Amino acid sequence: MNASFARVRDELAAQKRERTLNAAQLLFYERGFTGTTLDDVAHAMGVTKPFIYTQFRGKSDLLAAICVPAMQACVDAAEQAVAQAGDPAKRLHALVSSFCEVVLEHQPGIAVFFREAKHLDPESATAIKSLRERFDAVLSQVIEEGNAAGTFRVPDVRLAALAIGGMGSWMYEWHRSEGRLPIEELAARMADLALRMVGA
């Protein structure tokens, strides 16, 4: 097998996988995980179930392939934001703004994650738990640094981190694309609110 053939094969497989994930994500978003069957996904794509089985083991595998990357994107945004230079207030603002942008830009996938994660298989649920703990730890760390620097006034860092994370997460539920604010401005305003929450 030459390299060009292998590359084309891999590209086709990736396209099939992406197409299947997009169809499943939309149906899980609209109907819920339990309200969607693999037959529904196949029908929406105009294919048969064997097409799906060439890429995924089943419906739970599809759910994991949606949920785990969604949470990973949130963690990546948080870690990249706090790695920036600047005082704790600047870095917390960057973290919350970046996190909110991820939630808004990937709204259907984030919604599926928060609504349907309870249906994940044990291995994927463990991976999700680890990622959520990492996100909370990164957020808590920058709040603690702000306390130590006298920039923030937070008596309960863990509670504050959960409150800020929950505030950003819940945007998947109420945000509408036709809303009055563009994503970047809305995310920045949410970050401003987070700074007020920590007394900056």
Secondary structure, 3 states (H helix, E strand, C coil): CCHHHHHHHHHHHHHHHHHHHHHHHHHHHHHCCCCCCHHHHHHHHCCCHHHHHCCCCCHHHHHHHHHHHHHHHHHHHHHHHHCCCCCHHHHHHHHHHHHHHHHHHCHHHHHHHHHHHHHCCHHHHHHHHHHHHHHHHHHHHHHHHHHHHCCCCCCCHHHHHHHHHHHHHCHHHHCCCCCCCCHHHHHHHHHHHHHHHCCC
